[in-house]
Amino acid sequence: DGRLWHPLERNGGKVSLAMSARPGSRIASSEYQFVRKIGQGSFGIVNLARSEEGSLVVVKEINLSQMSEEECKGAQKEADVLSKLGSHHYVVNYIESFIHRKTLYIVMEFCEGGDLAERIQKAKKAGKYLPEASIMKWFVQMALGLEEIHSHNILHRDLKSQNIFLTAKGDAKIGDFGISRVLTSETELAQTVIGTPYYLSPEICEGRPYSKSSDIWSMGCILYEMLTLKRAFTGKNLPNLVLKILRGKYPPVPAHYSNDLKMLIKSMLQQNPKKRPPIERILSLECSQRTFQEIVGWSDDEDESVGGASENLPADNYSNISNKAKRTPSKPRRTELKKASSVGVPSRARSPAKVTIGSKYKAAPRSSQKGRRTKSSTAASTPKPKKVPLSR
């Protein structure tokens, strides 16, 4: 057919590579058929392809021949990080990677809904703020994804709205691990200054060591952007931007959003990284727990807080969290739920029990059956978010 095919040993068997990339042609391995180019960078391109099973995938082609040895190691690090994460419902899933003729191919899940930055811009052009329910859904999904990333001692280091991808069903997934770093221990601090300027934490701006709390700062910036449709920190140039980040001052959030969200942003954008709540603490908040219940489709009206750890987060000082909030949830009596990494929605074969989200997704014990409501009654009593026009 006019194309040059090259044999490649991979996974113990031979596959073929086609070096052309026109619609209908094969790229990378013979398992993937080129559809169209969807992105391009300094060292390579990003293609949309179709697998033999018919599903759409993303294939990153990174030209290693134009890179230094250090840059090549950095490019391969993305594949290493993705392979360590495995499969998670709120992280863009890694499929495979391999090198051929000084080109690194990374095959990943395709998210049909585009990225969060595009969704924010669409709302801005329409002159309407995003509904709080949608914001909380995406935020909790991002938090669950980040919890999984941090559980592997991995820093993302480049969290931004452009790296949050949306599926066809509207779920949010964290992607683009090109500059992630794997920490060798829980206490190790990274020191390389890297990331997108608008989302950089104060400690990175000052060249101080940083850890998982820097990702929390970036998450706070994304949450602020969803609420205001603007970045929290902007500047005419990099020095001016850094100065604003170090001052920590940002325009107020629109008044129609809940105090829970405003307090959450304030806590995540603390100048002192030690005062920022860890991702597990954020997921234990009442607003996060409530959103998680809606995501998985469960409802329960018990007076007892979910997992015994749900209450409002003090925005001024993380160290002031009460002992009640810090206590370990009682040992669950029910079978542990499967993690959201393997299934999007836990099985409901048994009667609904409360779900605790955090490092472990377990069904917490039911203290009473009183006050239990059905899913339909809960949905009926929850008011739909109003569309609020942007102030002119």
Beta strands, then each sheet from edge to edge (+ up, - down):
strand 1: 5-10
strand 2: 13-18
strand 3: 32-40
strand 4: 44-51
strand 5: 56-63
strand 6: 94-100
strand 7: 103-109
strand 8: 154-155
strand 9: 164-166
strand 10: 172-174
strand 11: 181-182
strand 12: 354-356
strand 13: 362-364
sheet 1: 1+ 2-
sheet 2: 3+ 4- 5+ 7- 6+
sheet 3: 8+ 11-
sheet 4: 9+ 10-
sheet 5: 12+ 13-
end
